[in-house]
Amino acid sequence: MARGYGNRPELSAEKFLHDPFAGDPAARMYRTGDLVRWRPDGNVEFKGRADDQVKIQGFRVEPGEVEAALAQHTGLRDVAVVARQVSSGEKRLIAFYVPLDATAPSSTDLRNFLRDKLPEYMLPAGFLRLDRMPLTPNGKVDRRGLPAVESTDLIVEEGYVAPRNDTEARLAQIWESVLAVRPIGVQQSFFDLGGYSLLAVRLMHRIERSFGKRLSITALLHAPTVETLAKVLGTSGNAPAWSSLVPIQTRGTKPPLFLVHGVGGGVMTFRELALGLAPEQPIYGLQAQGLDGKRKPLERVEDMAAHYIQDIRTVQGKGPYYLGGLSFGGMVALEMAEQLEKQGEEIALLAMFDTFPGREQGRAELLAKLARLPARERAQYVARRIYKVWRKSGRILYRYFLPAAIKNVQRACHRASRAYDPPVWDGKVTLFRPAEKSLRGVDDETAGWGAWARGGVDIFQVPGGHVTMLRQPNVRVLAEFLKRSLLEAQAARTESLIARR
């Protein structure tokens, strides 16, 4: 549980209450805001929210917080932010505003204004201008009286460029269907329009069916607009030469950071992390072989590491190397570090994002560990797991229809993880742990690395869970910690060079 609301003692006192069920007088329980009914049969029926909080792309959002930020704009008289369901069935935030005078700010101006104050996932999908705000008899905003929203309202019209050929027109139609936004200009970014990794999978599947060409999901990192993706489709073959090495951010003169994929094989999950780091820090992702559906996935960690080393040498021929990996990818990064050291290279940073050393633990071992936890911690862990299973249940059917290439890569990574016997690392490990710890690591703060890394472990705790630590708003904390670790590693490298002289 969080300790409270930052600099909001009155809100903390209202929401964090004394826990009468715990023996500890300092124990607290949290008033969630979920509105429920206790049925006669003992079940609890969820009725909704006691406040205006909504879920947008898996994140809990208070529309009032967005509304308060928008109200700070000096060119607006009245504002209201509500969540509305669009044609795709998803909820999107819609901002209604009344300008102060005839020189009203544009949607682009308002979006950029909020971008400086709020994380990306809290930005409204559409900005609708009103002549006057509907009010209730007592003078408050009548939210039910706000006009209906069409898909054409969910687009920033400034800079709109219409499709200029058949390929762009077909692509724009697919994008409009997947993103539930229209019209989409050929120069607007997939990510600025609300796109994320799961929608990217759906988008690429639709493109393959329409054009008969299979593109990697990471193609969107290089070609995030209809215009640029149409050029990719217009090249000979299905795509540019496929590589495991994916440039995510290539600007800057600092040594590049190479990040290895998780069990899913893709590297789009690193995009928001790259945005959070300094613009002078180059970042490359390493995606799994086989995602293109043509090559056979590698099934040994040692083979993956050797393959990725060949790729990173095309960018950086000599060390020191800065490596990192997410979950399973951390094991691959460790093996890369081992192989590079045997080749006489230096490893300046080895970063693990919620990675555990050793093979995957069996169910019996995990249950035994659960039984050793104190009763209160065990109950809290079980409750979190039940909630996560319920939350993910709606995605099971969607994952069943994932492209075969992605499912094959996932199986190969699981097989590689079970077969890999990692070496003890002589150097230091930098570990980024989510606050929501998994059962495998609840009884060991170092997640096992204390006995595996002879050079010690630097531990940074990041808000969120195994996946959400890499999403907004948690990824901002992760980016700051990683930036600090990179600067320290680079400074240590400079001091070492001076000492040698």
Secondary structure, DSSP 8 states (H G I E B T S, - for coil): -----TT-HHHHHHHEEE-TTSS-TT-EEE---EEEEE-TTS-EEEEEESSS-EEETTEEE-HHHHHHHHTT-TTEEEEEEEEEE-TTS-EEEEEEEEESSSS---HHHHHHHHHTTS-GGGS-SEEEE-SS--B-TTSSB-GGGS----GGGSS--TT-----SHHHHHHHHHHHHHHT--S--TTS-TTTTT--HHHHHHHHHHHHHHHS----TTHHHH--SHHHHHHHHHSSSSSS---SEEEEE--SSS--EEEE--TT---GGGHHHHHHS-TT--EEEE--TTTTSSS-----HHHHHHHHHHHHTTT-SSS-EEEEEETHHHHHHHHHHHHHHHTT--EEEEEEES--SSS---HHHHHHHHHHS-HHHHHHHHHHHHHHHHHHGGGHHHHHTS-HHHHHHHHHHHHHHHH-----BSS-EEEEEESS--GGGTT-TTTTGGGTBTT-EEEEEESS-TTGGGSTTHHHHHHHHHHHHHHHHHHHHHHHHHHH-
